[in-house]
């Protein structure tokens, strides 16, 4: 790999480290009694309210429908996710230093696989919270009703409109992935150019000798 693809991989590694400090996902709830909305922000290492008391208010509402409280300390993925992102950053930096196209491909494949697993795990987390209800102690009981928020987009849950969208950290992760793809494209594009120069030089030298 030439200098430009290596620089792209190094930039991707830096973006991954930035993403660890940014919110990855946002879920908001809007209802007539909460016109200003309640929000939940998912970071790489924790889940918090968009505003100071939002998470506590969401947990209080969840209690009425028999949903268990959202406790960041009880979510093991939040202890692993920061290290996964940092590991991908180190992998990208290593690929830039080694300068091998196969290493860059392996990094992109790992990135894509971990991203898919992360989205599936988030969906499963939402599914579990929305379906595993304590109907014995629930104050509001609607037969057949589940409360899984959408992975992406909006969904009506009783009188609440739940909306879920990626946050800035996810967009930074996507940009890092695109930089990795660009590094491979540039490497493939520059490969023939790089090999043709010596060939032309060799041809010119043969002509000169002749």
Backbone bond lengths (Angstrom), bond angles and torsions (degrees), N, CA, C in turn:
res aa  C-N    CA-C-N  psi(-1)  N-CA   C-N-CA  omega(-1)  CA-C   N-CA-C  phi
1 X - - - 1.464 - - 1.523 109.45 -
2 X 1.331 115.79 140.73 1.456 120.60 179.55 1.528 110.93 -82.86
3 X 1.314 115.30 -174.56 1.462 119.83 -173.63 1.526 112.46 -66.43
4 X 1.343 117.79 -40.41 1.471 120.02 -176.24 1.528 112.12 -63.45
5 X 1.347 120.81 -49.79 1.469 119.72 176.85 1.521 112.95 -59.23
6 X 1.322 116.57 -36.57 1.461 118.83 178.36 1.525 111.31 -64.74
7 X 1.328 116.14 -40.58 1.465 119.69 177.88 1.529 111.14 -64.79
8 X 1.327 116.79 -36.31 1.467 120.35 177.65 1.529 110.75 -64.28
9 X 1.317 116.62 -40.04 1.466 119.99 177.82 1.526 111.48 -67.23
10 X 1.320 116.53 -39.10 1.465 119.40 176.81 1.519 111.04 -64.65
11 X 1.333 116.72 -39.47 1.465 120.07 177.29 1.527 110.30 -64.98
12 X 1.328 117.21 -39.34 1.465 121.10 176.62 1.524 110.59 -61.12
13 X 1.333 116.96 -40.98 1.468 120.99 178.17 1.518 110.53 -61.64
14 X 1.333 117.21 -42.41 1.459 120.50 178.07 1.520 112.45 -63.54
15 X 1.329 117.06 -40.28 1.466 120.45 178.74 1.520 111.64 -64.37
16 X 1.322 116.88 -36.95 1.463 120.30 177.52 1.525 110.76 -61.02
17 X 1.324 116.69 -41.27 1.466 120.25 178.66 1.524 111.18 -67.23
18 X 1.323 117.01 -33.41 1.461 120.60 176.06 1.528 110.49 -66.83
19 X 1.341 116.24 -40.75 1.463 121.16 -176.54 1.521 112.55 -61.74
20 X 1.331 117.12 -28.77 1.467 120.22 179.53 1.519 110.73 -59.45
21 X 1.319 117.91 -29.65 1.462 122.41 -175.90 1.524 113.03 -95.00
22 X 1.318 117.59 0.94 1.467 120.94 -176.13 1.526 110.83 -110.27
23 X 1.350 117.71 155.62 1.480 119.69 174.91 1.518 110.61 -66.85
24 X 1.336 115.54 139.24 1.458 121.09 -177.53 1.526 112.55 -96.82
25 X 1.317 117.58 -31.26 1.474 120.54 -175.51 1.526 109.25 -151.29
26 X 1.325 116.33 151.67 1.467 122.23 177.32 1.525 109.51 -132.41
27 X 1.311 115.37 134.92 1.467 121.97 174.95 1.523 107.39 -124.26
28 X 1.319 116.70 129.54 1.461 120.23 -179.10 1.525 110.21 -124.37
29 X 1.321 116.12 149.42 1.466 123.87 178.16 1.522 108.47 -126.31
30 X 1.317 116.36 127.12 1.464 121.65 179.44 1.519 108.35 -127.65
31 X 1.335 116.57 133.03 1.467 122.79 179.59 1.522 107.77 -148.96
32 X 1.353 117.21 164.60 1.472 119.22 179.20 1.523 113.57 -54.47
33 X 1.335 117.78 -37.33 1.463 119.78 179.89 1.529 112.42 -80.26
34 X 1.331 116.17 -10.77 1.470 121.19 175.94 1.531 108.76 -131.29
35 X 1.333 117.44 66.20 1.471 119.35 -176.67 1.524 113.15 -63.89
36 X 1.351 116.90 -27.59 1.465 119.73 178.15 1.525 111.91 -79.04
37 X 1.339 116.33 -13.59 1.444 121.58 174.96 1.520 113.79 86.59
38 X 1.315 114.88 153.38 1.460 123.15 171.54 1.514 107.47 -114.51
39 X 1.315 116.32 141.44 1.460 119.36 -176.36 1.512 112.93 -131.37
40 X 1.314 114.97 150.02 1.460 121.76 176.47 1.525 107.72 -129.78
41 X 1.313 116.66 130.21 1.463 122.58 -178.07 1.524 108.65 -113.53
42 X 1.318 116.03 130.88 1.459 121.41 178.99 1.521 108.46 -106.98
43 X 1.312 115.92 114.09 1.457 122.60 173.99 1.520 108.90 -96.27
44 X 1.328 116.07 175.13 1.465 119.35 178.76 1.518 111.63 -64.59
45 X 1.344 117.25 -26.64 1.463 120.35 -172.91 1.517 114.56 -117.77
46 X 1.352 117.98 -5.60 1.464 118.79 -176.77 1.519 110.73 -160.90
47 X 1.330 115.16 170.44 1.464 123.70 170.63 1.523 106.91 -120.47
48 X 1.321 117.41 131.34 1.463 121.04 -176.70 1.516 109.92 -141.57
49 X 1.318 115.37 165.59 1.447 120.09 176.08 1.519 111.34 -77.58
50 X 1.332 115.51 147.48 1.462 119.12 176.41 1.526 110.22 -64.50
51 X 1.317 115.76 -34.46 1.468 122.41 172.44 1.524 107.76 -118.55
52 X 1.302 116.32 171.07 1.464 121.31 -169.15 1.526 113.75 -53.47
53 X 1.326 117.66 -46.15 1.473 120.56 -173.63 1.525 113.26 -104.54
54 X 1.321 117.14 9.56 1.465 119.36 -173.52 1.528 112.81 -63.82
55 X 1.327 117.25 -45.50 1.462 118.58 -177.35 1.527 111.06 -64.26
56 X 1.333 117.43 -39.80 1.457 120.18 176.86 1.514 111.72 -63.44
57 X 1.347 117.35 -40.34 1.469 120.31 178.37 1.523 111.57 -67.52
58 X 1.334 116.72 -37.72 1.467 119.53 177.90 1.521 110.49 -65.13
59 X 1.316 117.10 -42.04 1.464 120.01 177.88 1.527 111.70 -64.84
60 X 1.328 117.52 -35.69 1.469 120.82 177.51 1.529 110.21 -64.98
61 X 1.334 116.86 -41.80 1.461 120.22 177.64 1.528 110.77 -66.79
62 X 1.328 116.27 -39.54 1.465 119.87 179.43 1.529 111.75 -62.19
63 X 1.330 115.68 -31.50 1.467 119.56 179.47 1.527 110.92 -61.69
64 X 1.325 117.46 -35.46 1.463 121.07 -178.57 1.527 112.14 -65.26
65 X 1.330 117.01 -30.80 1.462 119.70 -177.02 1.533 111.70 -101.78
66 X 1.330 116.78 7.50 1.457 120.22 176.44 1.512 114.60 83.73
67 X 1.329 117.77 13.20 1.462 121.02 178.92 1.523 109.10 -85.93
68 X 1.325 116.75 138.60 1.457 119.20 -179.41 1.527 110.71 -70.39
69 X 1.311 115.22 155.77 1.457 121.02 -177.39 1.520 110.95 -67.17
70 X 1.325 115.98 145.66 1.460 122.00 176.11 1.525 107.82 -84.42
71 X 1.317 116.06 107.76 1.464 122.47 -177.63 1.524 108.28 -117.94
72 X 1.344 118.39 109.28 1.473 120.24 -177.60 1.523 113.25 -56.17
73 X 1.331 117.67 -33.27 1.464 119.99 -178.08 1.528 112.05 -69.83
74 X 1.339 117.42 -16.39 1.464 121.25 -179.31 1.524 112.28 -95.79
75 X 1.326 117.82 7.38 1.467 121.96 -179.33 1.526 107.94 -109.07
76 X 1.322 118.24 100.79 1.475 120.42 -174.31 1.522 113.69 -63.26
77 X 1.342 117.53 -28.42 1.465 120.06 -179.05 1.525 112.06 -59.62
78 X 1.343 116.26 -29.65 1.460 119.56 -178.42 1.526 112.11 -70.50
79 X 1.317 117.03 -19.19 1.471 119.90 175.94 1.526 111.46 -84.48
80 X 1.327 116.06 -19.89 1.460 120.77 -176.31 1.530 112.42 -99.05
81 X 1.333 116.46 -35.64 1.455 120.45 -170.85 1.535 114.43 -56.29
82 X 1.344 119.39 -44.99 1.476 117.47 179.13 1.522 112.76 -58.23
83 X 1.335 116.60 -38.91 1.462 119.95 -179.16 1.518 111.60 -70.57
84 X 1.319 117.08 -31.90 1.470 120.41 176.59 1.527 109.81 -64.45
85 X 1.339 116.29 -45.12 1.468 119.60 -179.54 1.526 110.78 -66.28
86 X 1.317 116.73 -42.69 1.464 120.20 177.67 1.532 110.21 -63.04
87 X 1.333 116.73 -39.67 1.457 120.43 177.29 1.526 112.02 -60.65
88 X 1.342 116.79 -40.40 1.460 120.18 176.47 1.522 111.30 -64.96
89 X 1.337 116.60 -35.89 1.463 120.29 177.47 1.524 110.89 -64.59
90 X 1.328 116.57 -43.73 1.467 120.52 178.43 1.528 110.34 -64.61
91 X 1.330 116.45 -39.63 1.468 121.93 177.95 1.528 110.00 -60.39
92 X 1.342 116.59 -45.51 1.465 120.60 -179.98 1.523 111.26 -63.94
93 X 1.329 116.34 -43.53 1.464 119.77 178.58 1.529 110.85 -63.42
94 X 1.328 116.50 -39.79 1.455 119.96 176.80 1.516 111.93 -63.07
95 X 1.346 115.73 -40.52 1.460 119.34 177.11 1.518 112.16 -62.23
96 X 1.343 115.85 -37.40 1.466 119.54 177.92 1.519 111.29 -66.11
97 X 1.321 116.87 -39.39 1.467 120.55 -179.12 1.526 111.55 -71.22
98 X 1.336 116.53 -41.08 1.464 120.22 179.81 1.527 110.92 -70.03
99 X 1.351 114.40 -40.31 1.460 119.11 178.15 1.510 114.84 73.10
100 X 1.321 116.37 29.77 1.469 120.67 179.08 1.521 109.58 -106.66
101 X 1.326 115.23 132.52 1.461 120.43 -178.86 1.525 111.33 -62.98
102 X 1.327 117.22 -36.46 1.468 120.42 -179.60 1.533 111.11 -63.48
103 X 1.332 116.53 -35.54 1.460 119.75 178.24 1.519 110.39 -66.69
104 X 1.343 116.63 -40.91 1.465 120.52 178.17 1.526 111.17 -63.36
105 X 1.341 116.56 -39.60 1.470 120.07 178.03 1.522 110.40 -64.75
106 X 1.342 116.48 -42.34 1.465 120.14 178.45 1.525 110.86 -62.71
107 X 1.332 117.12 -38.50 1.468 120.56 177.84 1.519 111.34 -64.22
108 X 1.324 116.69 -45.73 1.465 120.14 179.12 1.529 111.40 -62.61
109 X 1.331 116.35 -41.24 1.468 119.56 178.80 1.523 110.54 -63.59
110 X 1.327 117.31 -41.57 1.462 120.91 177.93 1.525 110.46 -64.79
111 X 1.317 116.11 -42.55 1.469 121.87 179.34 1.525 109.87 -59.39
112 X 1.336 116.91 -49.27 1.463 121.21 -178.60 1.527 111.22 -63.13
113 X 1.334 116.42 -43.27 1.467 119.91 -178.95 1.524 111.03 -64.71
114 X 1.323 117.27 -44.67 1.464 120.48 -179.96 1.524 111.20 -66.89
115 X 1.333 117.10 -36.09 1.459 119.84 176.31 1.520 112.05 -63.45
116 X 1.339 116.24 -42.83 1.466 120.29 178.63 1.525 110.68 -64.66
117 X 1.332 116.49 -42.55 1.471 120.30 177.91 1.525 110.40 -62.98
118 X 1.336 116.87 -40.17 1.459 120.16 179.48 1.517 112.65 -63.06
119 X 1.328 117.37 -43.18 1.466 120.62 178.09 1.526 111.05 -65.23
120 X 1.341 116.10 -42.40 1.471 119.26 178.15 1.522 110.69 -63.03
121 X 1.333 117.14 -40.34 1.457 120.58 -179.35 1.525 111.08 -66.29
122 X 1.328 116.88 -38.17 1.463 120.74 177.45 1.525 110.19 -65.06
123 X 1.348 115.99 -43.48 1.464 119.19 177.18 1.525 110.62 -60.93
124 X 1.329 117.27 -42.65 1.461 121.09 179.84 1.526 110.75 -63.86
125 X 1.336 116.24 -38.95 1.469 120.72 178.08 1.529 110.05 -62.17
126 X 1.323 116.61 -44.95 1.461 120.25 177.31 1.531 110.93 -63.01
127 X 1.324 116.18 -41.61 1.463 120.38 -179.67 1.527 111.02 -61.43
128 X 1.339 115.88 -45.23 1.463 119.94 -178.93 1.521 111.09 -62.68
129 X 1.317 117.02 -45.79 1.462 119.87 -179.75 1.523 111.70 -66.22
130 X 1.317 116.82 -34.87 1.460 119.63 -177.10 1.509 114.96 -82.20
131 X 1.342 117.98 -19.93 1.465 120.76 -176.82 1.523 114.12 -110.75
132 X 1.341 117.13 -28.45 1.466 120.52 -177.30 1.533 108.79 -86.11
133 X 1.334 115.90 82.57 1.461 122.16 -172.80 1.531 111.31 -105.94
134 X 1.315 114.96 145.05 1.468 121.79 175.63 1.531 108.09 -91.21
135 X 1.339 116.04 84.61 1.462 120.44 -174.70 1.530 111.91 -72.70
136 X 1.322 117.36 -15.72 1.473 119.22 178.44 1.522 110.48 -68.99
137 X 1.321 117.31 -41.79 1.452 121.24 -176.23 1.527 113.21 -102.29
138 X 1.336 117.66 -0.61 1.460 120.22 -179.55 1.522 110.51 -67.66
139 X 1.320 115.90 137.58 1.467 120.86 177.88 1.523 110.48 -83.35
140 X 1.322 116.74 -39.29 1.464 121.85 177.66 1.519 107.74 -103.52
141 X 1.341 116.34 118.71 1.458 121.15 -177.31 1.526 108.71 -123.48
142 X 1.328 115.18 117.30 1.461 121.62 177.07 1.522 107.15 -120.05
143 X 1.326 118.86 108.22 1.466 121.10 -176.57 1.530 111.83 -54.82
144 X 1.323 114.58 130.31 1.460 120.35 177.65 1.514 114.98 79.34
145 X 1.320 118.12 -2.27 1.461 121.64 -177.15 1.520 110.86 -83.96
146 X 1.325 116.73 134.51 1.460 122.64 172.29 1.530 108.28 -122.36
147 X 1.323 115.80 162.73 1.467 119.66 -170.58 1.531 111.85 -129.80
148 X 1.313 115.81 40.23 1.454 119.39 177.83 1.525 109.85 -79.16
149 X 1.336 117.97 120.61 1.464 119.42 176.41 1.521 110.32 -71.71
150 X 1.317 117.99 160.58 1.471 119.70 -179.41 1.522 111.17 -71.64
151 X 1.317 116.22 152.64 1.461 119.98 173.61 1.530 109.64 -69.89
152 X 1.339 115.30 -46.10 1.462 122.18 176.13 1.526 107.70 -140.03
153 X 1.335 116.09 132.93 1.459 120.35 178.43 1.515 112.30 106.88
154 X 1.328 116.07 -157.55 1.461 122.25 -176.09 1.518 111.06 -123.56
155 X 1.326 115.25 154.21 1.459 122.04 -178.75 1.520 108.88 -154.89
156 X 1.324 116.10 139.56 1.452 120.94 179.02 1.523 110.38 -87.38
157 X 1.330 116.58 124.68 1.462 123.33 177.92 1.525 107.45 -124.34
158 X 1.359 116.27 100.50 1.459 121.75 -171.21 1.520 108.65 54.85
159 X 1.344 118.21 -124.31 1.463 118.68 179.97 1.522 113.02 -94.95
160 X 1.317 117.44 11.73 1.464 122.46 178.00 1.527 110.23 -103.42
161 X 1.305 115.47 140.95 1.461 121.71 169.65 1.515 107.53 -102.70
162 X 1.326 116.09 112.55 1.466 121.72 -179.66 1.520 108.92 -95.59
163 X 1.316 115.36 130.36 1.464 121.57 -179.40 1.520 109.20 -127.58
164 X 1.313 116.12 135.51 1.458 121.54 -176.53 1.529 109.21 -134.66
165 X 1.346 115.32 125.94 1.469 119.95 -179.98 1.524 109.96 -143.63
166 X 1.332 116.69 153.24 1.468 119.17 172.93 1.529 110.59 -62.01
167 X 1.324 115.87 150.14 1.462 121.88 177.18 1.528 109.49 -107.23
168 X 1.321 115.69 -175.12 1.464 120.83 -170.62 1.529 112.92 -58.00
169 X 1.334 117.67 -37.39 1.460 119.71 -178.72 1.514 112.93 -61.69
170 X 1.334 116.96 -37.28 1.460 120.44 179.00 1.521 111.13 -67.94
171 X 1.338 116.39 -37.87 1.467 119.23 177.57 1.531 110.61 -66.25
172 X 1.333 117.04 -35.41 1.464 120.59 176.63 1.528 110.11 -66.36
173 X 1.340 116.68 -40.40 1.467 120.31 176.28 1.534 111.12 -61.69
174 X 1.331 115.79 -42.27 1.465 119.76 178.55 1.524 110.96 -63.11
175 X 1.332 116.84 -39.57 1.460 120.30 177.95 1.527 110.99 -64.31
176 X 1.335 116.53 -39.52 1.458 119.96 177.49 1.532 110.57 -61.62
177 X 1.331 116.52 -41.12 1.462 120.22 178.64 1.524 110.59 -63.99
178 X 1.327 117.10 -42.78 1.462 120.86 179.65 1.525 111.57 -64.28
179 X 1.325 116.47 -34.49 1.465 119.30 175.84 1.529 110.70 -64.45
180 X 1.343 116.17 -38.12 1.458 119.27 176.12 1.518 111.88 -63.80
181 X 1.337 116.86 -42.59 1.464 120.80 176.55 1.529 109.86 -61.69
182 X 1.342 116.04 -42.19 1.463 120.13 179.34 1.523 111.22 -62.26
183 X 1.329 116.85 -37.19 1.460 120.28 178.35 1.527 110.78 -60.85
184 X 1.329 116.65 -41.10 1.465 119.67 178.79 1.525 111.33 -69.06
185 X 1.338 116.36 -39.76 1.459 120.00 178.82 1.527 110.43 -62.70
186 X 1.330 116.20 -45.94 1.465 120.44 179.33 1.522 110.73 -62.42
187 X 1.341 116.54 -40.72 1.463 120.21 179.04 1.516 111.22 -61.94
188 X 1.322 115.66 -43.27 1.474 119.79 179.98 1.519 110.85 -68.04
189 X 1.328 116.28 -37.91 1.463 120.62 -178.42 1.522 111.68 -71.17
190 X 1.332 116.55 -37.84 1.463 120.67 -177.15 1.523 112.55 -83.42
191 X 1.359 116.00 -15.82 1.461 118.40 -177.40 1.517 113.72 -57.71
192 X 1.360 117.89 -55.43 1.452 119.00 179.44 1.519 112.80 -61.02
193 X 1.350 116.18 -35.63 1.462 119.67 -179.96 1.513 110.19 -64.56
194 X 1.359 115.06 -43.36 1.454 119.76 -178.00 1.520 111.51 -65.59
195 X 1.331 117.44 -36.02 1.459 119.59 -177.81 1.506 111.95 -80.87
196 X 1.344 117.58 -23.03 1.451 119.61 -177.67 1.516 112.46 -75.73
197 X 1.336 116.64 -27.04 1.456 119.66 -179.29 1.513 112.62 -63.68
198 X 1.352 119.27 -48.97 1.466 118.97 176.11 1.515 112.50 -60.56
199 X 1.348 115.16 -36.50 1.460 118.39 -179.35 1.516 110.47 -63.93
200 X 1.338 116.86 -43.18 1.454 120.84 178.81 1.526 110.84 -64.95
201 X 1.356 114.39 -38.91 1.461 118.24 179.37 1.519 111.11 -64.60
202 X 1.335 115.11 -41.39 1.456 119.08 179.48 1.521 110.82 -64.40
203 X 1.333 114.75 -41.02 1.473 118.85 178.15 1.513 111.53 -62.48
204 X 1.333 115.39 -40.89 1.468 119.28 179.99 1.507 111.12 -65.02
205 X 1.324 117.75 -37.75 1.461 120.82 -179.55 1.512 110.92 -67.67
206 X 1.344 116.32 -37.02 1.474 118.51 178.19 1.529 111.84 -64.93
207 X 1.353 114.60 -38.77 1.462 119.48 177.61 1.516 110.50 -63.14
208 X 1.361 115.40 -41.63 1.462 120.09 -178.43 1.527 110.83 -64.64
209 X 1.324 116.61 -39.64 1.468 121.03 179.21 1.510 111.29 -65.56
210 X 1.355 113.87 -41.29 1.447 118.52 179.91 1.526 110.88 -62.67
